[in-house]
Amino acid sequence: MFKLIGFALGFWIGGFFVALLGLMLGALIDRIRALGAGAVNPLKNALRQAVFLETAFSLMGMLAKADGRISQEEVDHAERFMQQLGMTAEHRQQAIALFKRGAAPDFELESALSKFNAVCGHTRDLKQMLLVYLIVMAMADGHYHPDEEALLTQVAGRLGYGPQAFKALLDMVLNQTHFGAGQVNSEHALADAYKALGVQAESSDQELKRAYRKLMSQYHPDKLTGQGMPEDMIKLATEQTKEIQLAYDLIKRSRNLP
């Protein structure tokens, strides 16, 4: 609105070039007003991105060391993870340094989680995506060690997830991964599909659709980017939506839904 007023007033006062100056000043005022009205603040968004990146890879390092040693499978997974995300060279170097810091004996988990909660904790989707990253990391070597489970449960608790809520998220992520691994036609695929969406075989069609839409919204790349997730870490969310879609399509076919 103000950029149009600035253009018109500038043109009336001094012609075309003054009008351009008025347009730019008006656009600046519109931007400031929009930020005050709750639009995404680019400075806050950049801070969230930095803190999300810092927390995710530090905790991945701590998680890899939770069972006493960092296996080659976990190292390979972390490297593949960065490649799959298409991370910039700068972010990859940061991620490696953060992974090593998290694996160090003097890493302070409580301090890291307090910082994350202060900057990103008001956004449930970012908290959930952090846990998703960590669950995938925990399963990188094919084993879910009790010490890894204890650490993940502790982290989830600090992010506001009780034991049952975290168990439900864990089941969803693990079963979504089944579909990504090409197990859609396995004997237990339909049961896994229901778990992947966080619903029961007895759930109504309406409950099924609500669960599907909620998950697709939570993993939507534009939404996560707007909330502060680094753009080169969005790919995992995109992969999760593909797996959720496969699970939903399988259930729809089994129910003869359009």
LINLINFEN-V548570 format. One line per field, one symbol per residue. psi: psi as a letter, one per 30 degrees, with the letter a starting at -180 (. if undefined). Layout:
# LINLINFEN-V548570
psi: ???
This chain:
# LINLINFEN-V548570
psi: efeeeeeeeeeeegaeeeeeeeeeeeeeeeeeeeefgglkjeeeeeeeeeeeeeeefefeeeeefegfljleeeeeeeeeeeeefhkleeeeeeeeeeeeeffkfgkjeeeeeeeeeeefffjeeeeeeeeeeeeeeegeggkikeeeeeeeeeeeefggkleeeeeeeeeeeefeeeefgggeglegeeeeeeeffgllffkleeeeeeeeeeeeeegkeeeeeffgkkeggfeeeeeeeeeeeeeeeeeeefghk.
